[in-house]
Amino acid sequence: MHLPMAAKHSLQMQSVIVDRLPAHSLSSTPQLLIEELKEWCGTENNGVAVSYFFRQFALFVTAQFNLIHQYGGYFKTTPENLRFGKAFNYGLPLISFHVDAADFVEIPAEQRHEAFHYVLIGQTDALLQQLRRHARISSITCWENVLGSLAWHYATLQRQHPRTAAEDIDWLMDDRSWKPLRKSQWQTFIGTMPLERAVSEPMRKTCCLYKELESFETCTFCPHPH
């Protein structure tokens, strides 16, 4: 399927760049990537660097879900073929994500949950497992980094398409949807809390560790601000 130009513009707003290599690339090798992330975000701690990465990667995950809902497709790019770049925006060291339009796969609406599984398990969890081999960081922290962004996506979708949002939340709450993981990360993070509350009240159990980085401030809803 041809990826619409409007979709490319929307993706760029979420730091997802199509058919363009990063001007300042980061390694795709986990151990080297962590070392480069440490230098880029300003930390000597591997765990902080990995948590920072997944705060950034949350944009890619949310962009994928948005593509599925708006354009009926997503990037079925293997973790090994995802490319990362350094992007200095708004005075902050950020990460851009680079994909090929050829990896964009069209799907019917009734197959969107299969696509969600690939994004969450085939891409996100695969990267998480690779990076955690070289860093001491809780998987809960990294999943909270990702799902916090996804909660905002669904809070917006719920106002526009409540039935679709409800069906997806039911799927996200189901432990079976997250196999081979043992339980639903969404249920662990949000549980049955209404989305309106989830995006307006503190709900994290762990700190994303942005407060450890000189370029970033302590988050508004940090559970451990001091």
Backbone as CSV, one residue per row, in Angstrom:
resi,resn,N_x,N_y,N_z,CA_x,CA_y,CA_z,C_x,C_y,C_z
1,MET,0.844,-1.197,0.000,0.000,0.000,0.000,0.880,1.248,0.000
2,HIS,0.474,2.244,-0.770,1.193,3.511,-0.780,0.890,4.279,0.502
3,LEU,1.918,4.750,1.162,1.739,5.503,2.403,1.374,6.943,2.054
4,PRO,0.204,7.422,2.456,-0.217,8.784,2.109,0.752,9.837,2.644
5,MET,0.885,10.934,1.897,1.771,12.010,2.321,1.328,12.587,3.662
6,ALA,0.018,12.647,3.879,-0.484,13.161,5.162,0.003,12.300,6.316
7,ALA,0.086,10.989,6.079,0.581,10.079,7.115,2.054,10.344,7.392
8,LYS,2.830,10.598,6.343,4.258,10.878,6.524,4.463,12.142,7.347
9,HIS,3.649,13.166,7.078,3.765,14.408,7.844,3.400,14.176,9.309
10,SER,2.343,13.397,9.533,1.934,13.084,10.903,3.017,12.308,11.633
11,LEU,3.624,11.359,10.943,4.695,10.562,11.540,5.884,11.430,11.918
12,GLN,6.212,12.379,11.056,7.362,13.241,11.329,7.149,14.041,12.611
13,MET,5.906,14.416,12.891,5.605,15.132,14.130,5.860,14.258,15.350
14,GLN,5.882,12.937,15.146,6.145,11.995,16.240,7.551,11.398,16.140
15,SER,8.419,12.097,15.415,9.833,11.714,15.281,10.031,10.397,14.543
16,VAL,9.068,10.030,13.691,9.197,8.843,12.849,9.392,9.315,11.413
17,ILE,10.558,9.013,10.849,10.943,9.526,9.539,10.924,8.385,8.529
18,VAL,10.288,8.623,7.393,10.115,7.587,6.373,11.076,7.812,5.208
19,ASP,11.778,6.750,4.828,12.650,6.737,3.641,13.751,7.792,3.691
20,ARG,14.251,8.047,4.881,15.389,8.960,5.002,16.286,8.493,6.129
21,LEU,17.548,8.305,5.831,18.496,7.857,6.845,18.781,8.981,7.834
22,PRO,19.080,8.641,9.076,19.403,9.683,10.059,20.706,10.388,9.711
23,ALA,20.722,11.703,9.898,21.947,12.465,9.651,23.008,12.123,10.688
24,HIS,22.574,11.859,11.904,23.485,11.493,12.990,22.943,10.212,13.619
25,SER,23.407,9.098,13.126,22.810,7.810,13.481,23.328,7.268,14.812
26,LEU,22.502,6.437,15.415,22.870,5.651,16.589,23.002,4.198,16.166
27,SER,23.817,3.455,16.869,24.072,2.059,16.519,22.810,1.212,16.677
28,SER,22.718,0.141,15.900,21.623,-0.820,16.060,22.067,-2.027,16.879
29,THR,23.334,-2.053,17.285,23.856,-3.116,18.142,23.588,-2.744,19.596
30,PRO,22.867,-3.565,20.358,22.413,-3.171,21.697,23.488,-2.573,22.597
31,GLN,24.627,-3.245,22.738,25.648,-2.762,23.664,26.223,-1.425,23.207
32,LEU,26.473,-1.295,21.906,26.986,-0.031,21.378,25.928,1.062,21.469
33,LEU,24.681,0.697,21.218,23.595,1.670,21.307,23.521,2.262,22.707
34,ILE,23.635,1.439,23.726,23.570,1.934,25.102,24.704,2.912,25.379
35,GLU,25.902,2.591,24.924,27.038,3.500,25.134,26.799,4.837,24.445
36,GLU,26.252,4.795,23.240,25.975,6.037,22.510,24.824,6.808,23.150
37,LEU,23.830,6.084,23.661,22.727,6.740,24.361,23.217,7.452,25.615
38,LYS,24.124,6.830,26.341,24.667,7.436,27.559,25.337,8.769,27.238
39,GLU,26.111,8.773,26.183,26.790,10.011,25.788,25.786,11.052,25.306
40,TRP,24.781,10.609,24.562,23.825,11.536,23.961,22.897,12.166,25.000
41,CYS,22.393,11.360,25.945,21.436,11.923,26.907,22.115,12.448,28.168
42,GLY,23.383,12.095,28.363,24.139,12.651,29.472,24.045,11.874,30.761
43,THR,24.400,10.595,30.713,24.410,9.775,31.919,25.541,8.764,31.835
44,GLU,25.983,8.299,32.981,26.981,7.231,33.011,26.342,5.897,33.379
45,ASN,25.035,5.896,33.544,24.314,4.714,34.009,23.568,4.043,32.856
46,ASN,23.846,2.764,32.638,23.200,2.032,31.544,21.682,1.991,31.691
47,GLY,21.221,1.766,32.933,19.786,1.670,33.166,19.057,2.964,32.851
48,VAL,19.645,4.081,33.238,19.046,5.388,32.939,18.960,5.588,31.430
49,ALA,20.009,5.194,30.720,20.028,5.340,29.259,18.936,4.506,28.600
50,VAL,18.736,3.285,29.096,17.705,2.413,28.517,16.311,2.964,28.817
51,SER,16.095,3.462,30.028,14.802,4.059,30.356,14.541,5.272,29.472
52,TYR,15.553,6.100,29.286,15.446,7.255,28.385,15.055,6.802,26.985
53,PHE,15.672,5.730,26.507,15.365,5.219,25.164,13.884,4.874,25.042
54,PHE,13.326,4.219,26.055,11.927,3.803,25.945,10.951,4.948,26.182
55,ARG,11.376,6.022,26.853,10.547,7.231,26.867,10.436,7.771,25.446
56,GLN,11.540,7.704,24.718,11.537,8.161,23.330,10.800,7.181,22.418
57,PHE,11.036,5.890,22.624,10.437,4.860,21.771,8.915,4.855,21.894
58,ALA,8.405,5.391,22.988,6.952,5.491,23.164,6.307,6.247,22.011
59,LEU,7.019,7.229,21.457,6.487,7.976,20.319,6.313,7.074,19.111
60,PHE,7.278,6.190,18.890,7.187,5.263,17.761,6.003,4.312,17.933
61,VAL,5.845,3.783,19.134,4.742,2.851,19.402,3.399,3.551,19.196
62,THR,3.264,4.751,19.742,2.014,5.494,19.594,1.755,5.835,18.135
63,ALA,2.814,6.171,17.401,2.668,6.452,15.970,2.161,5.228,15.222
64,GLN,2.651,4.053,15.595,2.205,2.815,14.964,0.708,2.573,15.225
65,PHE,0.283,2.747,16.461,-1.139,2.563,16.783,-1.995,3.591,16.045
66,ASN,-1.498,4.807,15.943,-2.232,5.846,15.228,-2.361,5.502,13.746
67,LEU,-1.300,4.968,13.156,-1.347,4.533,11.758,-2.400,3.448,11.558
68,ILE,-2.421,2.496,12.471,-3.383,1.395,12.371,-4.808,1.931,12.418
69,HIS,-5.060,2.879,13.302,-6.412,3.415,13.439,-6.793,4.354,12.295
70,GLN,-5.854,5.165,11.836,-6.194,6.173,10.831,-6.021,5.689,9.398
71,TYR,-5.007,4.863,9.165,-4.658,4.504,7.789,-4.720,3.004,7.512
72,GLY,-5.101,2.211,8.494,-5.260,0.782,8.266,-3.979,0.064,7.915
73,GLY,-2.878,0.465,8.546,-1.607,-0.198,8.287,-0.563,0.186,9.319
74,TYR,0.601,-0.462,9.240,1.684,-0.177,10.183,3.001,-0.634,9.569
75,PHE,4.094,-0.253,10.196,5.420,-0.654,9.726,5.800,-1.985,10.373
76,LYS,5.807,-3.031,9.565,6.185,-4.350,10.069,7.697,-4.513,9.910
77,THR,8.405,-3.622,10.565,9.863,-3.585,10.509,10.433,-4.416,11.651
78,THR,11.367,-5.287,11.352,11.984,-6.079,12.415,12.813,-5.165,13.311
79,PRO,12.968,-5.512,14.588,13.784,-4.679,15.481,15.186,-4.436,14.934
80,GLU,15.736,-5.444,14.255,17.098,-5.325,13.717,17.183,-4.281,12.607
81,ASN,16.064,-4.015,11.940,16.069,-3.071,10.820,15.567,-1.684,11.187
82,LEU,15.151,-1.492,12.429,14.801,-0.155,12.884,16.076,0.670,13.013
83,ARG,16.018,1.906,12.562,17.189,2.779,12.639,16.873,3.965,13.550
84,PHE,17.877,4.362,14.310,17.707,5.430,15.292,18.673,6.567,14.981
85,GLY,18.224,7.797,15.223,19.077,8.948,14.981,19.037,9.931,16.139
86,LYS,20.070,10.738,16.249,20.096,11.810,17.241,19.341,13.011,16.665
87,ALA,18.449,13.563,17.457,17.664,14.716,17.011,17.630,15.743,18.136
88,PHE,18.275,16.872,17.922,18.304,17.920,18.947,17.178,18.909,18.654
89,ASN,16.079,18.764,19.382,14.905,19.610,19.165,14.455,20.232,20.477
90,TYR,13.933,21.454,20.389,13.426,22.166,21.569,14.503,22.278,22.651
91,GLY,15.770,22.289,22.222,16.866,22.378,23.174,17.142,21.094,23.922
92,LEU,16.584,19.972,23.445,16.716,18.689,24.143,17.320,17.624,23.236
93,PRO,18.118,16.717,23.815,18.642,15.584,23.035,17.569,14.499,22.910
94,LEU,17.012,14.349,21.724,15.928,13.399,21.497,16.367,12.332,20.499
95,ILE,15.471,11.398,20.194,15.770,10.318,19.247,14.730,10.329,18.139
96,SER,15.201,10.147,16.900,14.294,9.962,15.768,14.328,8.500,15.347
97,PHE,13.238,8.050,14.757,13.098,6.651,14.345,12.867,6.605,12.842
98,HIS,13.666,5.799,12.158,13.690,5.813,10.696,13.253,4.465,10.140
99,VAL,12.271,4.517,9.231,11.686,3.305,8.657,11.584,3.452,7.145
100,ASP,11.373,2.329,6.471,11.204,2.310,5.021,9.725,2.177,4.677
101,ALA,9.281,2.951,3.700,7.889,2.859,3.260,7.557,1.454,2.774
102,ALA,8.562,0.745,2.272,8.344,-0.621,1.782,7.899,-1.566,2.891
103,ASP,8.159,-1.196,4.152,7.760,-2.043,5.287,6.333,-1.769,5.746
104,PHE,5.674,-0.783,5.118,4.303,-0.452,5.523,3.347,-1.513,4.999
105,VAL,2.601,-2.120,5.913,1.706,-3.228,5.582,0.261,-2.811,5.841
106,GLU,-0.587,-2.990,4.841,-2.004,-2.684,4.998,-2.724,-3.868,5.635
107,ILE,-3.655,-3.564,6.550,-4.416,-4.628,7.217,-5.884,-4.227,7.312
108,PRO,-6.804,-5.189,7.270,-8.210,-4.872,7.531,-8.417,-4.591,9.013
109,ALA,-9.449,-3.844,9.333,-9.691,-3.421,10.719,-9.797,-4.597,11.674
110,GLU,-10.355,-5.711,11.198,-10.544,-6.862,12.092,-9.234,-7.562,12.429
111,GLN,-8.142,-7.199,11.752,-6.838,-7.794,12.060,-5.928,-6.837,12.832
112,ARG,-6.487,-5.731,13.303,-5.623,-4.737,13.944,-4.983,-5.260,15.220
113,HIS,-5.647,-6.176,15.926,-5.072,-6.690,17.170,-3.827,-7.531,16.905
114,GLU,-3.774,-8.198,15.771,-2.553,-8.918,15.391,-1.414,-7.931,15.171
115,ALA,-1.744,-6.792,14.585,-0.735,-5.750,14.376,-0.269,-5.179,15.709
116,PHE,-1.210,-4.954,16.632,-0.826,-4.466,17.961,0.168,-5.421,18.615
117,HIS,-0.102,-6.716,18.488,0.775,-7.716,19.098,2.177,-7.618,18.518
118,TYR,2.275,-7.400,17.226,3.607,-7.289,16.620,4.339,-6.050,17.140
119,VAL,3.626,-4.932,17.243,4.255,-3.697,17.724,4.705,-3.848,19.178
120,LEU,3.848,-4.413,20.015,4.147,-4.516,21.445,5.135,-5.628,21.776
121,ILE,5.001,-6.767,21.118,5.858,-7.908,21.431,6.991,-8.046,20.420
122,GLY,6.650,-8.037,19.140,7.661,-8.248,18.104,8.662,-7.119,17.979
123,GLN,8.244,-5.898,18.336,9.159,-4.753,18.268,9.563,-4.278,19.664
124,THR,8.595,-3.828,20.460,8.919,-3.214,21.756,9.578,-4.192,22.719
125,ASP,8.928,-5.324,22.976,9.496,-6.269,23.944,10.792,-6.879,23.429
126,ALA,10.892,-7.080,22.123,12.136,-7.621,21.561,13.299,-6.674,21.838
127,LEU,13.089,-5.376,21.623,14.139,-4.398,21.923,14.417,-4.331,23.421
128,LEU,13.366,-4.406,24.215,13.531,-4.349,25.668,14.392,-5.498,26.168
129,GLN,14.141,-6.702,25.679,14.926,-7.862,26.102,16.381,-7.718,25.680
130,GLN,16.612,-7.220,24.477,17.984,-7.040,23.992,18.752,-6.039,24.849
131,LEU,18.127,-4.905,25.152,18.818,-3.851,25.888,18.984,-4.187,27.365
132,ARG,18.033,-4.898,27.940,18.130,-5.239,29.365,19.229,-6.263,29.650
133,ARG,19.728,-6.920,28.632,20.872,-7.820,28.841,22.124,-7.038,29.218
134,HIS,22.122,-5.746,28.954,23.308,-4.923,29.195,23.034,-3.790,30.189
135,ALA,21.891,-3.849,30.879,21.557,-2.763,31.807,20.674,-3.273,32.934
136,ARG,20.849,-2.687,34.105,19.975,-2.999,35.238,18.850,-1.971,35.253
137,ILE,17.707,-2.378,34.738,16.546,-1.499,34.699,15.296,-2.372,34.736
138,SER,14.321,-1.970,35.504,13.085,-2.740,35.615,12.306,-2.711,34.302
139,SER,11.805,-3.864,33.902,10.953,-3.898,32.707,9.668,-3.112,32.959
140,ILE,9.231,-3.051,34.224,8.027,-2.286,34.560,8.227,-0.816,34.218
141,THR,9.400,-0.286,34.552,9.708,1.109,34.239,9.605,1.365,32.747
142,CYS,10.204,0.488,31.958,10.222,0.685,30.505,8.828,0.565,29.909
143,TRP,8.037,-0.376,30.415,6.665,-0.506,29.921,5.824,0.693,30.343
144,GLU,6.030,1.208,31.539,5.304,2.411,31.946,5.663,3.583,31.042
145,ASN,6.921,3.658,30.626,7.343,4.715,29.706,6.551,4.659,28.408
146,VAL,6.374,3.446,27.892,5.681,3.258,26.614,4.170,3.424,26.769
147,LEU,3.598,2.779,27.765,2.145,2.745,27.885,1.559,4.065,28.371
148,GLY,2.362,4.881,29.030,1.881,6.206,29.409,1.518,7.021,28.182
149,SER,2.348,6.928,27.148,2.064,7.620,25.888,0.860,7.005,25.188
150,LEU,0.773,5.683,25.220,-0.337,4.992,24.561,-1.675,5.314,25.241
151,ALA,-1.637,5.536,26.541,-2.859,5.908,27.263,-3.413,7.236,26.749
152,TRP,-2.523,8.184,26.460,-2.966,9.464,25.894,-3.619,9.249,24.531
153,HIS,-3.031,8.362,23.729,-3.606,8.052,22.412,-5.035,7.542,22.565
154,TYR,-5.236,6.629,23.501,-6.569,6.047,23.666,-7.550,6.998,24.341
155,ALA,-7.063,7.886,25.166,-7.948,8.885,25.764,-8.535,9.785,24.676
156,THR,-7.718,10.098,23.666,-8.191,10.888,22.527,-9.110,10.064,21.636
157,LEU,-8.697,8.832,21.331,-9.493,7.965,20.462,-10.865,7.682,21.066
158,GLN,-10.907,7.566,22.380,-12.157,7.241,23.064,-13.227,8.302,22.838
159,ARG,-12.800,9.563,22.743,-13.756,10.649,22.510,-14.296,10.616,21.081
160,GLN,-13.465,10.142,20.140,-13.857,10.160,18.731,-14.492,8.845,18.282
161,HIS,-13.951,7.739,18.760,-14.419,6.411,18.351,-14.504,5.508,19.586
162,PRO,-15.510,5.726,20.431,-15.579,5.008,21.711,-15.654,3.493,21.573
163,ARG,-16.349,2.993,20.555,-16.476,1.542,20.416,-15.130,0.903,20.083
164,THR,-14.402,1.501,19.142,-13.079,0.978,18.786,-12.154,1.003,19.991
165,ALA,-12.152,2.119,20.718,-11.296,2.238,21.898,-11.649,1.177,22.936
166,ALA,-12.933,0.959,23.163,-13.363,-0.038,24.156,-12.924,-1.443,23.755
167,GLU,-13.061,-1.778,22.465,-12.629,-3.092,21.984,-11.127,-3.281,22.178
168,ASP,-10.368,-2.221,21.880,-8.913,-2.312,22.009,-8.483,-2.424,23.468
169,ILE,-9.134,-1.678,24.344,-8.788,-1.739,25.766,-9.069,-3.132,26.309
170,ASP,-10.188,-3.721,25.900,-10.485,-5.100,26.314,-9.364,-6.036,25.878
171,TRP,-8.880,-5.838,24.655,-7.789,-6.675,24.136,-6.508,-6.438,24.933
172,LEU,-6.202,-5.177,25.207,-4.986,-4.844,25.952,-5.031,-5.368,27.386
173,MET,-6.206,-5.493,27.946,-6.357,-5.978,29.320,-6.216,-7.496,29.428
174,ASP,-6.349,-8.191,28.325,-6.361,-9.654,28.318,-4.933,-10.206,28.351
175,ASP,-4.620,-11.012,29.352,-3.280,-11.606,29.458,-2.893,-12.365,28.193
176,ARG,-3.860,-12.997,27.546,-3.569,-13.806,26.356,-3.055,-12.964,25.200
177,SER,-3.406,-11.695,25.184,-2.975,-10.808,24.103,-1.479,-10.534,24.145
178,TRP,-0.862,-10.768,25.291,0.537,-10.398,25.500,1.494,-11.588,25.439
179,LYS,0.992,-12.756,25.081,1.875,-13.922,24.986,3.015,-13.635,24.015
180,PRO,4.254,-14.072,24.375,4.599,-15.019,25.435,4.805,-14.394,26.821
181,LEU,4.552,-13.081,26.986,4.617,-12.515,28.335,3.523,-13.143,29.192
182,ARG,3.760,-13.199,30.487,2.836,-13.912,31.373,1.547,-13.146,31.650
183,LYS,1.624,-11.816,31.600,0.428,-11.045,31.923,0.400,-9.750,31.129
184,SER,-0.755,-9.147,31.119,-0.962,-7.894,30.402,-0.210,-6.748,31.078
185,GLN,0.677,-6.107,30.337,1.381,-4.943,30.872,0.431,-3.761,31.042
186,TRP,-0.584,-3.702,30.200,-1.584,-2.636,30.311,-2.357,-2.772,31.622
187,GLN,-2.751,-3.990,31.942,-3.476,-4.228,33.191,-2.602,-3.901,34.394
188,THR,-1.324,-4.253,34.327,-0.393,-3.944,35.412,-0.267,-2.440,35.613
189,PHE,-0.246,-1.705,34.518,-0.015,-0.260,34.571,-1.285,0.519,34.916
190,ILE,-2.368,0.262,34.202,-3.575,1.073,34.323,-4.698,0.345,35.041
191,GLY,-4.783,-0.973,34.840,-5.878,-1.722,35.438,-7.222,-1.257,34.901
192,THR,-8.177,-1.068,35.786,-9.518,-0.652,35.362,-9.738,0.855,35.518
193,MET,-8.668,1.598,35.757,-8.805,3.045,35.909,-9.325,3.665,34.608
194,PRO,-10.344,4.518,34.660,-10.829,5.193,33.451,-9.707,5.998,32.795
195,LEU,-9.703,6.035,31.476,-8.623,6.716,30.764,-8.532,8.192,31.128
196,GLU,-9.673,8.827,31.383,-9.652,10.246,31.748,-8.827,10.469,33.013
197,ARG,-8.946,9.548,33.972,-8.151,9.646,35.198,-6.709,9.235,34.940
198,ALA,-6.528,8.236,34.089,-5.183,7.710,33.841,-4.253,8.762,33.259
199,VAL,-4.807,9.712,32.494,-3.953,10.731,31.875,-3.950,12.044,32.660
200,SER,-4.659,12.079,33.777,-4.725,13.329,34.538,-4.286,13.185,35.990
201,GLU,-4.023,11.950,36.422,-3.607,11.716,37.800,-2.333,10.872,37.827
202,PRO,-1.555,10.987,38.911,-0.365,10.130,39.031,-0.762,8.655,39.061
203,MET,-0.133,7.853,38.228,-0.449,6.418,38.244,0.793,5.555,38.089
204,ARG,1.928,6.162,37.773,3.156,5.382,37.651,3.550,4.799,38.998
205,LYS,4.112,3.603,38.948,4.659,2.985,40.157,6.165,3.209,40.248
206,THR,6.789,3.495,39.108,8.239,3.675,39.061,8.578,5.010,38.412
207,CYS,9.797,5.461,38.641,10.289,6.708,38.050,10.940,6.408,36.704
208,CYS,10.682,7.248,35.711,11.288,7.044,34.386,12.753,7.467,34.350
209,LEU,13.212,8.125,35.414,14.613,8.527,35.598,15.022,9.727,34.748
210,TYR,14.065,10.409,34.139,14.396,11.659,33.446,15.047,12.652,34.407
211,LYS,14.638,12.600,35.679,15.177,13.552,36.659,16.676,13.372,36.866
212,GLU,17.227,12.221,36.429,18.664,11.974,36.539,19.446,12.614,35.398
213,LEU,18.733,13.168,34.412,19.379,13.742,33.234,19.339,15.264,33.315
214,GLU,20.478,15.891,33.094,20.588,17.337,33.242,19.668,18.089,32.286
215,SER,19.440,17.524,31.098,18.641,18.220,30.086,17.143,18.173,30.361
216,PHE,16.714,17.286,31.250,15.285,17.087,31.489,14.925,17.426,32.933
217,GLU,13.652,17.702,33.141,13.160,18.024,34.474,12.378,16.848,35.048
218,THR,12.152,16.884,36.354,11.318,15.862,36.985,9.908,15.947,36.423
219,CYS,9.346,14.806,36.052,8.013,14.779,35.452,6.948,15.190,36.476
220,THR,5.860,15.743,35.975,4.779,16.228,36.840,4.224,15.129,37.741
221,PHE,4.069,13.928,37.176,3.448,12.833,37.917,4.470,11.830,38.446
222,CYS,5.687,12.263,38.672,6.725,11.350,39.150,6.349,10.786,40.528
223,PRO,6.395,9.457,40.705,6.077,8.877,42.015,7.201,9.047,43.033
224,HIS,8.400,9.396,42.538,9.557,9.579,43.424,10.275,10.874,43.035
225,PRO,9.657,12.034,43.285,10.221,13.295,42.800,11.511,13.712,43.486
226,HIS,11.828,13.116,44.648,13.026,13.541,45.386,13.986,12.374,45.568
